Amino acid sequence: MGLSTHILDTSKGRPAANVEVRLSRLEGTTAKELVRASTDADGRVKSLIPDGQALQAGTYALRFDTAAYWRAQGLSGFYPHVDITFTVERPTEHHHVPLLLNPFGFSTYRGS
């Protein structure tokens, strides 16, 4: 059905805008990049599935460019990027992958 993400900067209690996000599909030891997008003013990428394509069952990875985000904030973060790898078993369901972010840590979960 679909795939989305949302980033909250927990150090500020605000959405993290203008963070580059890359979606790749993992096939064995190979990663095929599918799309690049940036979070909007609300910290969201509402759809990470390229137009005309459908989410397929399989293993995917999201890479968030956190170094550029922290530099834009005038800060230095410990993690230059955050990678989240996850498995889609039921592609007819919507998958939402939130990222809770601060300069020295992060957390994620399967959202709705």
Long-range contacts (C-beta under 8 A, 24 or more apart in sequence): 1-55, 1-91, 1-92, 1-93, 1-94, 1-95, 2-47, 2-49, 2-55, 2-94, 2-95, 3-47, 3-48, 3-49, 3-55, 3-60, 3-88, 3-94, 3-95, 3-96, 3-97, 4-44, 4-45, 4-46, 4-47, 4-48, 4-94, 4-95, 4-96, 4-97, 5-39, 5-44, 5-45, 5-48, 5-62, 5-96, 5-97, 5-98, 5-99, 6-39, 6-42, 6-43, 6-44, 6-45, 6-96, 6-98, 6-99, 6-111, 7-39, 7-43, 7-44, 7-64, 7-98, 7-99, 7-100, 7-101, 8-43, 8-98, 8-99, 8-100, 8-101, 9-43, 9-101, 9-102, 10-100, 10-101, 10-102, 11-101, 11-102, 11-103, 14-43, 15-39, 15-41, 15-42, 15-43, 15-44, 16-43, 16-69, 16-99, 16-101, 17-41, 17-42, 17-43, 18-69, 18-72, 19-43, 19-64, 19-65, 19-66, 19-68, 19-69, 20-64, 20-65, 20-68, 21-45, 21-48, 21-62, 21-63, 21-64, 21-65, 22-62, 22-63, 22-65, 23-48, 23-60, 23-61, 23-62, 24-60, 24-61, 24-63, 25-56, 25-58, 25-59, 25-60, 26-58, 26-59, 26-60, 26-61, 26-85, 27-58, 31-61, 54-91, 55-88, 55-91, 55-95, 56-88, 56-91, 57-88, 57-89, 57-90, 57-91, 58-87, 58-88, 59-85, 59-86, 59-87, 59-88, 60-85, 60-86, 60-87, 60-88, 61-85, 61-86, 62-86, 62-97, 64-99, 64-101, 66-101, 66-106, 69-101, 70-103, 75-103, 76-103, 77-103, 77-104, 78-103, 78-104, 78-105, 79-106, 82-106, 84-108, 86-110
